[in-house]
Amino acid sequence: MNNIKVDFTTDSSIDTEILTSIQTLCSTYEGTIPLDRRVGLDSSVISESIDISKEVITADIFDKIEKYIPEVEVIEVSFKEGEDISMLDVLIKLGRREDV
């Protein structure tokens, strides 16, 4: 995904392999993985307004991480304004899910 940059804040209980899986999930467009076309984020947000894009991306991140990486809980998704207006910087706050 060229237009979305994802960073994480997390405690030390989440290992590097899980963070790599989340990075891959959030940097893939939905529909581009042959065996499961639902993996990835909705690419239609690129042509939407910034406010709609943020809403769709936030919902998508919560849904997709819960579905594909259930041992992690998304606590918060926030956005920071960057110098490049064509790039959306996403910050995902993660925690380890206790019930898995």
C-alpha positions in Angstrom: 0.0 0.0 0.0 1.7 3.1 -1.1 -0.7 5.6 0.5 -1.0 4.2 4.0 1.9 4.0 6.5 1.3 1.9 9.6 3.1 2.2 12.9 2.4 0.4 16.2 2.5 1.0 19.9 2.5 -2.1 22.0 3.7 -3.7 25.2 6.5 -6.2 25.1 4.2 -9.2 25.3 3.5 -9.1 21.5 6.3 -10.8 19.6 8.0 -9.7 16.4 6.3 -12.4 14.3 2.8 -11.2 15.2 3.8 -7.6 14.5 5.1 -8.7 11.1 1.8 -10.4 10.4 -0.1 -7.2 11.3 2.2 -5.1 9.2 1.6 -7.5 6.2 -2.2 -7.5 6.8 -2.3 -3.6 7.0 0.0 -3.1 4.0 -2.0 -5.4 1.6 -5.0 -4.4 -0.4 -8.1 -6.5 -0.1 -8.6 -8.8 -3.1 -4.9 -9.3 -3.9 -4.3 -12.5 -2.0 -5.4 -15.4 -4.2 -6.4 -17.9 -1.5 -8.3 -15.4 0.6 -9.5 -12.3 -1.2 -10.7 -10.8 2.1 -7.2 -10.4 3.5 -6.0 -6.7 3.5 -7.5 -3.3 3.8 -10.2 -1.9 1.5 -8.5 -0.1 -1.4 -11.6 2.0 -2.3 -10.7 4.4 0.5 -8.0 5.9 -1.7 -10.6 7.8 -3.8 -12.6 8.9 -0.8 -12.4 12.1 1.3 -9.9 11.9 4.2 -12.6 11.7 6.8 -14.4 8.8 5.1 -11.0 7.1 4.5 -10.1 7.3 8.2 -13.5 5.8 9.2 -13.2 2.9 6.8 -9.6 2.2 7.6 -10.3 2.2 11.4 -13.2 -0.2 11.1 -11.2 -2.4 8.7 -8.2 -2.6 11.0 -10.4 -3.6 14.0 -12.3 -6.2 11.9 -9.3 -7.7 10.1 -6.9 -8.0 13.0 -9.7 -9.6 15.1 -10.4 -12.1 12.4 -6.9 -12.9 11.2 -4.7 -12.3 14.3 -7.1 -13.1 17.2 -4.3 -13.2 19.9 -4.0 -9.4 19.5 -6.5 -6.8 20.5 -6.6 -3.4 18.8 -7.0 -0.8 21.5 -7.0 2.3 19.4 -6.4 3.5 15.8 -5.3 7.1 15.4 -4.0 9.2 12.5 -1.2 11.7 12.5 -0.9 14.5 9.9 2.2 14.2 7.8 3.9 16.6 5.4 2.9 14.5 2.5 -0.8 14.9 2.0 -1.0 11.9 -0.2 0.2 9.6 2.6 -2.0 8.6 5.6 0.0 7.8 8.7 -1.9 5.3 10.9 -0.9 4.5 14.5 -2.3 1.3 15.9 -2.2 0.7 19.7 -2.2 -3.0 20.4 -2.5 -5.3 23.4 -2.4 -9.0 23.9 -5.9 -10.6 24.1 -6.1 -12.4 27.4 -9.0 -14.8 26.5 -7.1 -16.5 23.6 
